[in-house]
Amino acid sequence: AESSVTSYLNKGLGSVAPFYVVVEGLDENGNSFRRLIPRLISPSRVLVECDLSDLVFRAGVRTQANITVTNNGANDSFVFSVADTKGFSSNTRPKHRHIATGESRVFTVILQAPESTQDGLATILTATVHGYRRESFQYGVCTVVVGQKKRPHVNSLAIVGTINGRYAETVVTSIVTNNADIGREAEFHILLPSDAYIVNLTMATANETIVGSIETKEKAKKIYKEAKKTGKTAGHVAARDTSTRAFKTSLFVSPREVVTFQFTYQQLLRRV
């Protein structure tokens, strides 16, 4: 019941009727219980969309963040406000506006971090809207990071080649640091010799070593995207197209983590 209620509230579905919440379970002694919360709950008819992942936010620079509010209920006038944990928000525009049934409107939040703010510092924005009707209330939470569009810092990049008989092996090693409070992505573009093949992809953090595996193109992309969503360190190597030997290596680095990335390929040397 709890997950269903949460889903309704987050989506702001206008078709959900008011309801009571009943909690059932077992206490610490194994006895069953059932409790009714004696208050009728009216689901919100408002949806607040607060996705600022593409926002470019720099210290000392006045920045606008747009938040979309959708009204799935009756026509109403809404008041909009924002609070953030670091005090970077200074103003909102507009502070109130009328939103008709089924319409979406954009509210703008003005953000500015002091020039001395370190890249990677995160603030959590809580955007709240409420109208005159009881069900016209909702909030959205999003994270904004100073310098969030910057890539992780590449500490070093080393390429070492060795020849053993008729085979040449090349090892590309890079150490990458993510100094932000959120996961960030680094990319490497590698052009392999036409007769070379990849033999190893390894990533090492302070706590674990991850050895790459060969998967189909679709499955590999899916695994990488799922890892990014959960904030886990992950890597993905893929050919940029089928006609070249150009590869793009994507490396997602968890917050405040240092990763050693190693990419190895071999090739057969031709006799001349």
N, C-alpha and C positions, 0 to 999 in steps of 0.2 A: 504494500500500500504506500509505503514511504517513497519508493522510487517513482511510482505513478504520479503521486502528488507533486513531487519535485519536477517531473517532466512537464506537467500541465502548467505549473507556475512559471517555469523558465521559457516556455514557448508562448505564453500569453494567449492561449486558445480561447476565443470568445464563445465557443460552443459548449464549454464545460459548465454545468450547473453548480450552484453552491452545494457544499457537502460538509459532513461531519467526518472526523478522523477517529477510527477505532484502532487501538493498539492491543495486540494479543501476543502471548508468549509464555515462557516459563521463568519463574524467579530462581534465585540462587539455591533454593531448596527443592527445585523440581516441580513446584506447584504451578499449575496453569493459572493465568489471569487474563482478564479482558477489561480494558479501560476505554471510556468514551470521553473525548475532549468536548466539554459542554459549550462549544461555541461554533456557530456556523461559519465556515470558511468560504469566502467568495474568491474564486481564482481571478488572477489579474488578466485584464483584457489588453495589456500593453506589452510590447516587446521592445527591449533596449539592445541594440547591436553595437558592441564596443570592440571592434577588431582594429587595433592600431599597429599591427605587425609591420606594415609597410611605411610607417611614419619615420621620417628622418628627424631626429631630435638631437641637437647639439647644445653643449653648455654655452650659456650666454646669448643664445639666439632665441628670439621670440617665435614660437611655433604654434600652429593651429592644428587641433585634433578634432575630427568630425565624428559625431556619435549620432546614429540613426534611431529614431523612435517611431514605432508603428502602432497605430491604434486599431485594435480588432473589436473594440466595443462601440458604444454609442458616441456621438459627437461630444467633444469635451474640450475644455481649456486646460493646458498643462503647465505646471511650473517645473523648471529644470534647474538642477543644482549638481555640483561636483565637489567631492573632497578627495584629497590625495595624501598619502602617508608622508611625503617629503615637503609638501607645501609649494610645489612647483606651479600649481594652477592659480591664476590670478583673476580670471574673468570668464564669463560664459556669454554667448550670444546666440539667439535671444534668451532672455531669462524665462519667458513664458510665451506660449503661442497656442492658437486653436488648431486642433487636428480632427478632421472629420473621420467618419467610419471608414476603415480600410485604407486610410492614407498614411504615408510615411513622411516625416520631416527630419531635417538635419539640424542638430544643435552643435555649436562650435565652442570648444574649450581652448583658452589661451594658456599655453605652458611656457615657462622660462626657468631654466636652472641657472644658478650663479656660474660665472665664468670659471670659478675654481673647482667646480664639480668634476670628479673623476669619471672618465668613461666607464661604463659598466654598472653604475649605480642605478637601481631600479626604484620606481615609485608606483604604487598601486592606486589607480583611479577608481572611485566608486561614483557612477553617474546615477542620479535618482530623478524620476519623474513622477508627479502625482497630479491628478485632476480633482474635480469636484465630486465625482462619483466614487463610491467605495471601492469598486473594482479597478479604478484607474490609477493604479500604483505599480511601479516596477523599478528595479535597479539593475545595472550592469557593472561588472568588474573587469578591468583590463590592466595590463602591466605595460608601462613605458620605461624604456631604458635609455639613459644618456649615451649617445653614440651607438644606438642599437643597430643601425644599418652598416656599421663597420664590420669588416671581417675579423676573425681571430688573428692574433699576432703570430707571424711565422718567426720563430726563434732562430731556426737554422734549416738549411737545405744542403744535403750532401749527395753526390752521385759517385759511386765507386764501381769500376768495371774490372773483372778478372777473366783471364783466359785459361781454360783447362782443356788441353787437346784441341779438338775442333769446335769446342763450344765456348761462347762468351756469355758471361752472366753479369748483369748490371743491377745494382741495388740502389734505389732512390730512397733516402731517409730524410724525414722532416720532423721537426719538433714544433708543435703548435700549442699556443696558450690562449685560452679563452678567459679574459679577465672580467667578463660580464656576469650579471645575476641571472641571465637566461642563456639557453643553448644557442650557439651561433655556428654558421656553416662556412667552411673554407673550400676552395676549389683549386685543383691543379690540372693543368692541361699538358698532356704528355704525347709526344710524337714518337711512336715506336718504329724501328726498322721493319721493312715489309715482311721479312721472314722471321720475326721475333714472336714469342708467345709468353704470356704472363704465367708465372709459376707460383707466385705468393703475394698475398696482401695481408699485412699484420698491423694491428694497432695495439699499443700498450699504454695503459694508464697506471696510476699509482696502485690501483687495486686489482686490476685484471689485464690479461692479454687476450685479444680477440683475433682469431685466425679466420680469414675470409674463406668463403666457399663459393663454388660455381652454381649459379641458378639461372633459370630462364630470365629473359629481359623483364617480363611483366612481374614475376615473383620477386626478383631482386629489387625492383622499384618499390613494390608494396612493402617489403620488409624494411627498406630504408625509410620510407615515409612514416611507417608505424613507429619506428625507433625515434624519429624526430618529434612526433607528437607526444611521446612519453618522456622526452628530454634525455634519452639515452645516447651515449656516444656510439656512432656508427659510421661506416664507410661504404661507398658505392663506386665501382669502376665500370664504365660503360663506353663503348665505341660511340663517337659522335655521329657517325653514319656508317653504312655497310661498305662504302667504297674507299675508305681511307684507313690509315693506321693511327689516327688521332683519337686519343682517349681522354675523357674527362673524369677525373677522380674527385668525388664529393666526400667531404669529411665533416660530420656533424659533431661538435664538441660540447659536452655538457657544461653547465655553469661552473666557473672557477676551477677548471680542470686543465691539466697539461697532458697532451697526447703525443706519443712517438709513433709516427706513421711510416711504414716500410712497404715499398712496392718493388717487386723483383721480376725481371723478365730475362729470358735466355734466347739465344739465336745460334744457329748452325753456321760456322764460318765456311765460306766457299774457297775451294782451291783455285789459285791463279797461276 
